[in-house]
């Protein structure tokens, strides 16, 4: 069992060594991980060659539709706003709230990023906020790092709650109870993440000690609390679909109000450098035009979500079920052609571009340049998803989880979140982690005679930590910040936060299960 565990871990070990130790680019390291996985699946796990090939093909299909589609669409939306010069107006509006970079990171990476995660998921919560931060003049590697750290706790309820809803559906447990337990286990980090992004920003800007943060500490605390409390109430009394959306809206509102009141007129060494020679008055129409692509994105995502079944259900029915994987337990892969975030974001971006006065020809030029910009990222994500599918279908992923369960015994709750994070590291998706391991968590809970729903929730909670270091997430961050090829630099910066996350989640799971 130990040998199986080590062999199954080889693709993961390779990715960690290649990206952090060898400083290899993602579009080089990830295809090699795929080759290692194929060889192991064929010769060690004795999977049929046709099953390995079709499993990898299903991974390619999932990578292209919907994941790469939505990431290209998100970056295209940002690129289009830059092309039309409306990013300058957005920059002016954001800095009118506060010029303090720490506040801007709270609003954009934490608040707005959480909102994008809750509405769309699929990397949009890193791509769009990181792009906006770069537009404000933030250093690209920093923007990628801070958005990866911020895009953690909201992931449990991403894309209208799919990871938590899936975990509940797979195990047959109450979605309300599962969602409530998820928020309880996330609580410490929901409070801590705003402090992390503020301290990361301060350190990057030359903060010397805690004294440099004293005027921002209360705002940071309230930014976390105003996310946590509405999130918990929503999960407990409404369900798993909206906690991240409502929590992030409340957090943004509270952060903006407090920044306006407490930091009004105060200059700081952390302020964004902007030119003050533009005295033109911005009208409501100007603001709407500048933000129109993003407004339409959010509007389209909301109207086509499960919250509006009259629109969602007919659009979701426009789909094709295509048999791809040929092995045991195969089910057709579903291509949803309209009601998928990538298509909706593309449509919103085109309409928004037209509202901003950009000719159709230029819009297509921007789209073409975005696809070229994303080419290496697409290779990375396709390789990662194919690796994940083959590892899952061959039994490699299950071998990793089975070994961890066997050796930890009664201390298993300490590592239950780690299993969820492994699922997300490999697949790049909290939802996929729920599909892979929720039943394992429930059956382990029954075997150990501890709360099964708590362990299922721990899997989803752990999956949010895995998102920080997932090659797929890092690929999105590098694409959005034009730093493709520097994946190793970003991984080196974020891996320490991943360790912090899974230690805290493990302790919360272990001691929490004794209290509930």
N, C-alpha and C positions, 0 to 999 in steps of 0.2 A: 504493500500500500504506500509506503514511504517512497519507493522507487517510482511508482506511478505518479505520485504527487510531484516529485522533482522533475520528471520528464514532462508532465503537463504544464509545469511552471516555466519551462524553457523559453517559449515565445515571450512571456512576460518579463523574465529575467533579461532576455536579449534586448527588449525594448528599453528597459531601465538603463542597462549598460551602454547601449548604443546612443541613446538620447542624452544621458547625463555624463557618462564616463568618456565615451568616444567622440562626443560633440557632433554626432551625425545628424544630418537633416532628416526630417520626418518622412519625406517622400523617398528617401533611400532606405532608412531603417525599417519602415513598416512593410515594404514588399519582401525584405529578407525575413521578417517575422512570419509572413505568410508562407514563404517557402519552407521554413522550419516546421510550421504547423502542418502543411501538406505532407511532408515526409513522415512526420510522427503519426499522423492519422492513418497513412497507408501502411506503414511497416510496423508500428508499435501497437496502435489501436485496431489494426486489421480491418479498417473500413474499406469498402469497395471503392475502386477508383471512380466509378460513375457517381457514387454518393459524395465523394470528396469534391469532385468537379461541380456537381449541381449545388452542393452546399455553398461552395465559394461563389458560384454564380448568383445564388440568392442574396449573398452578402453584397455583391456588386450592385444588384438591382436595388436593394434597400439603401445603399450608399448614394446612388444616383437619385432615386425617387423614394422617399421625400428629402433625405438629409442634405445632399449637396445642392439640390434645387433650392431649399429654403435658405441655405447659407449664401449661395450666389445671389439670391433675391435680396437678402438683407444687406449685403455689402454693396450691391448695385443701387439700392435705395439711398444709402449714404453717399456713394460716389456721385449720384445724380444731383443730390442737394449741394454737394461741393462744386460740381460742374456749373450749376446755375447761379453760383455765388450766394445762395441763400444760407449757406452755413455761416456766413459772416453775420447775418441777422440773428440766427439762432445763438451764435456766440454772444452777441450783444445782449440778447434777452436773458441768457443764463447768467452772464456776469452782472446784470442789473440786480439779480437776487443777492449774489455775493461774488466777490473776486477771489475769495479764499479758496485755494485749490482743495483743501480738505472738505469744505462744504460742497464744492462742485462734485467731488468724488462720491460723497454721500448721496447727493441728489441723482447723479447720472449712473454710476456703477451699481450702487446699492438699491436706491429707490426705483429709478426708471428701469434698471436692469432686472430687478425683481418683477416689475410689471410685465416686461417683455417675456420673461421666463414663464410667468403665470398665464399669459395669453397665448404665446406661440411656442416657446421652447426651441428645441432643435438647433441651438447655437446662436439664436438671434440675440439672446441676453448678453452674449459676449461680443458679437460682431458689431451691433449698432452702438452700444455705449462706448466700446473701445474706439470706434471710429470717431464718435463725437468728441471724446477726450483728446484724440490726436488733432482734431479740428480746432480745439481750444488751445493747442500748443503744448500738450503734455508729451513727454518723451515716449515713443512707441512701445518699447519693451516694458516700461512702467505701466502704460495704459493696458497692455495685454495682461500683465501680472495682476494688477489691482482688480480688473474685471473678472478674472478667473477666480480670485479669492471671494469676491462679492457674489458671484453666481454659484452659490453652494446651497445654503438652506432653502432658497425658493424652489430648487430643483425638485424637491419632494412633491410639490404641487404644480409642476410645470405643465404647460399646454392644457390648461383647465383640469388639472389634477390627475392626469393619466397615470403617473407612476403609483400613487396611492390607491386609486380606484382599481388599477390592474392587480395590485397586491391583494386587495380585498376580494376581488372577483375570482382570482386563482385559488384562494384558500376557502372561499365561502364565508368569510367573516364579515361583520358589520362595517360598511365603509365609514360611518360616523365614528365608531369606536377606534377603528384603525387610524383614521385621520387625527383623532384627538391624541392618541398615543404618539403618533409621529410628531405632533407639535410639542408635546411634553418633552420628548427626547431631544428635539431641536432647540428647546428654549434657551439653554445656556449659550449656544453658538449664535442664535438670532440676536442676542444682546452683545455678544463678543465680536461678531464679524464687523459691525460698523466701527468698533474701536480698532480692529486690525487694519481696515482700509485707511482709516485716518492716520494711524501710526506708520503704515507703509508710506503714505504720502508725505508725512512730516519728515521721516527719515530720508526719503529721496530728495526732499527740498532743504535738507541741512539742519533739521531740528537737533538741538543739543541735549535736551532733557525734558522731564515731565513739565517743567515750567513753560515750555513753548506750546503746550497743549491746553493750558488751564482755561482759556476762554472758549474752547471748543468741546470740553468734556461733557458738559450738561447737554448740549445739542446732540452730541454723539449718543449719549445714553438714551435720550428721548427718541432718537431716530430708530434705535433698536426696540425700545419698549412699545412705541407706537406701531411697529410692525408686528410684534409678538402678540399683544393682547387682542387686537382685531382678528389676527390669524387663528388664535385658539378659539375664540367665540364663534368664528365662522365655521371652523372644522367641527366643533361640537354640536352646533345647532343648525347649520345649513348643510354641511357635507364637505367632501374632499375637492370639489371643483374650483372653489373661489378663494381659499385662504391666502394664497400668494398674491392674487390680484388685489383683494381688499387690503391686506396688510401693507403692500407696497404703496398703494394710493395714500393710505393714512400716514405712512412714514414720510413720503415726499411732502405732503401737506404740512406736517408738523415741522419737518426740517426746514422748509422754506420760510414758514412763519417765524420760527425761532431765530433763524439766521437774519431775517429782516429786522427783527426787534433787537436782538442782542449784539449784532455785529454792525449795525447801521453806522456808516461813516467811519468805521475803524479800519485803518490801513494795517497791513501785516506783511511780513517778509514772505508769507506764503501766497500772496496775491498773484493772480494771472497778470502777465504784462500785456496790456492792450493800449491801443492808441485812443486818446480822448478828443481828437480833433474832428470827430464826426458828430455834428450837432443836429443832424436831421432827426425829425420826430418820426417814430415808428407808429403807424396806425394799426388798428385791429386787423384790417385787411392785409397789411404787410405781414403781420405775425401769422395769420392763417395761411397765407401763401407760402411762407417759409417753412412752416411745420406741416403743410398739407400732405406730403407723402406719408409721414409718420402718423398723422391723424387718420388718414384713410386706411393705413395698415391696421391700426387698432380697431377702427370701426368695422372693417371687413371681418377681422378675426372674431370680434364679439358677435356680430350678426350671424355668422355661420357656425358658431359654437353650439354645443349641446344646450346652452341656455336659451336658444331660440330654435326649438325643434321644427317649427314651420318652415324655416329656411334650411337648417342643418340636415334634416332627414332627406329631402329630395336631392340636395347636392351630394350628400354622402352615398346616395344610391347610384351615382354616376361613377362606376368603378369596374375593374376587370379582375377576375380571380384567375391567376396564371399558375399552373403547376410548374415548379422549378426544381425543388429538392426531390430526389428520387428514393431516399432511404425510408427506413421504418419510422412511422409516426409523422410522415410528411403531410403537410396541408398546403393548399394553394397560397401563393403570395398575392396580396391584394394591392393593386394600384388604384388609389383614389385620385381621380383626375381633376376634380374641381375643388372640393372641400378639403384641401390640404394647404398648410401655411405657405409653402413656396409659391404656388399659383396665385394665391390671394395677395401676397406681398408684391409679386411681379405686377399684377393688375393695378394695385394701389400705387406703385411707383410710377407706372406709365401715366396714369391719370394725374398724379401729383406733378410729374414732370411737365405735362401739358398745362396744368394750372399755373406753373411757374414760368410758362412761356417758352419752354424748350421745344424746338422742332422735333418731329417724330424721327427724322433721320439722325439727329444728334443723340436722341435717346437710345437708338439702336447702337450707335457708335460706343456710347458709354457702357452699354450692356456687353458688347463684344470685348471691350477692354477689360471689363470685370471678369469675364470668363477666362481670358488669358491670364489675368492676375491670379485667378483661383486655380489654375491648372495643376500646380504641384500639390495644392491642398486637396484637390479632388483625388489625385493618385493616393495620397496619404489615407484619406477617409475610406476609399474603396478597399485598400489593402487591410485596414483595421477591421472593417465590417466583414470582409471575407474570412479573415483570421478568426473573428469572433464566432461566425456561423459554423466554421469547420470544428473549432474547439468545442462548441456546444453540441453539435450533432454527433461527433465522434465519442463524446464522453469525457474529454479532457477536462472541461470546466467542472463537471460533476466530481471527477477524481480529486481535484483541488479541494472542493468543499467537503467531500466525504472524509478526507484525511484530517482536515481542521476539526471537524466535529468529533472524530474518533479520539484524537489526542488531547482535547481540552476537557472533556467530561463535564463535571459540574461547574467548571469555570467557563463553559461555553458562552454564556452571555457577554463575557468580556470581548469575545472575538466575533460575535454575531454581526455587528456592523461592518467588521473588516470583510466578511464574505460579501456583503452588499457592495462594498467599495470595489472589490475585485471584479464583480459583475460589470460595474460601470467603467472601470479602467479598461477592460477588454472590449466592451461593446460601445462605450461612449454614451450609453443610454440608461437612465435610471429605470425606465419602463422595462427594458430588456433584463435588467438585474432583477426586477420584480418577477418577471416570467421565469427566469432561470432558477431562482432560489427561494421564492416565497413558500412553496410547498415543503422544501427542505427545512426551512426555519420552523414551520408549523409542526412537522413530524418530529423534529428534534425537541421542541417544547413539550410535546406529548410524552416522548420517551423520558425526558428529564423531570416531568411533572411540574413544569413551570408555565407561566402564562403564554399561550401560543400567539395571541394577538400582539403582545409586547415584542416578541421576537420577530414577527412579520414586520411590525413597524420599524424595528431596529435595522432590518435589511434595507428598507427604503431610506432610512436616515443615513446609514452607512454609504448608500449609493451616492448621496450628495457630496460626500468627501471624495469619492473616487473621481468625480467630475473634474476636480482641480487638476489632476495629473493625467487624465485620459488623453492619449495621443490625438484623438478626434477633437477634443476641446482645445487643446494647444494649437492644433492645425487651424482651427477657426480663428483663434486669437492672432496668430501670425498673419493669416490672410487679411484680416480686418485692419491690421496695423502696418501692413507692407513690410513684415519682418520674416517672411518665409525663408527657411534655412537656419533660423536662430531658435529652433524649438528647444535645443539643449540648454540654452541660456535661460529660457523661461522655465523649463522643468526644474532646473537647479534652484531657481528663486522660489518656486511654489511648493516644492516637495516637503519643506519643513512645516508648512501650514497643513498639508495633508496629514502628516504625523500627529500634529496637535489635534486635528479634527478626530481622527479615529481613536486616539487615546481618550479624549473627553467623551466621545460617543460610547466607547466600550465601558467606561466607568459608570456613565449614566444608565446604560442598559443593565449592567451587573447589579448595581445597588438599587436601581429603580424597580427591578422585577421583584425584589424582596419587600418593597413597600406597597405595591399595588394589590 
